[in-house]
Amino acid sequence: MPLALLLTDDEHIPLYLQVVHQIRYLIISRELVAGAQLPPVRELAGQNGINSGTVALAYRTLQQEGLVKSRRGRGTFVSSAVTETSRLELRQSLLTEALADLVGRAYALGFDAAGVRQHLGTQLQRQLRRVPLVMVMPSVPAADKYSRLVAQVLPASVVPTFHSASIKHLESGEAATVAAYAEAYFTLTFSTLVPRVDAALRTHSLRSEVVGITAQLTAATKASLGRLTPSSAHVLVTESRNVGSALTLLAQYSNLDVRGLAVLTESSPAEAWDQHSAATHLYTFGMMPHLERRGVKESHRFQLEFTLTEESAGRLRAMLTAPNGPTTFQASVFPSGTATGVRVLPQGDPPE
């Protein structure tokens, strides 16, 4: 299948990473569905005018992340997400363990089965359905932002409580983040961060199921992009990992010539920022601190605002509100060496 990618001559982002970022985006946005075959290495290289070795390295990187699988003699395919049945069975098993502990403690306190049943029923009626969640994003402000977005899509019957953490907090085993898993079971993160989050949970022996969420431009942002004047000066300001997907969105919703659009990232030198000081800065949320440090005027800022995709919002509602368990929920969790793809690890002491 043809797979036209939008590649730029950006000295800060190697071509193979641009290929990785864009194919990853196509997978997590489900434009490339599970089981879909990617073009052969030479074919994709020819389609996009790049070296075959560049594509081969990109495919190997995606395979290491668990997003694609290579089948000898057949090609490279998008990995299948793990089944909901296995996730639900695991949660039911954990619930059985928790209830066994509760019943054991109740018997130790001298209550019989009828007393336990009565007290448990009373508590279920009185208590709100509070659901602790850990939100892991590139930064704490981003985690706070997406915590608010998730809370907005849930019904009033569910009261989520969030622990916001950056991916570096989780990877370093920050005490407060590790402690949050004493209550929380689900970890929410961008689908692109699932492999790193999964690896960090394993490193620190934390039991959690990682749920990948995706975002889309708000309707207002799409409309505003359509009104941009191509003859005016514009510059894209975003994290290096997001350049490819951001350019794709600009190509889709604006009339700008994205192939000639200047790009500023967290690695861009001061002189590059100075060179484009008079341009309108089309920026993503994570780059706001850089705009502040560079003194970019408010009149020269245009935020690319994102919200949860409808698909992600629907999956989260199903996961947290289904009466007998999230039987219709299909999280963006990809296998990474486990039989079920669910991140299940033995509990351990928090690192000192």
Buried (B, 14 or more C-beta within 10 A) or exposed (E): EEBEBBBBEBEBBBBBBBBBBBBBBBBBBBEBEEEBBBBBBEBBBEBBEBEBEBBBBBBBBBBEBBBBBEEEEEBBBBBEBBEBEBBBBBBEEBEEEEEEEEBEEBEEEEBEEEEBEEEBEEEEEEEEBEBBBBBBBBBBBBBBBBBEBBBEBBEEEBEBEBBBBBBBBBBBBBEEBBEBBEEBBBBBBBBBBBBBBBBBBBBBBBBBBBBBBBBBBBEEBBEBBEEBEEEEEBBBBBBBBBBBBBBBBBBEBBEBEBEEBBBBBBEBEEEBBEBBBEBBBBBBBBBBEBBEEBEBEEEBBBBBBBBBBEBBBBBBBBBBBEEEBBEEBBBBBBBBEBEBBBBBBEEEEBEE
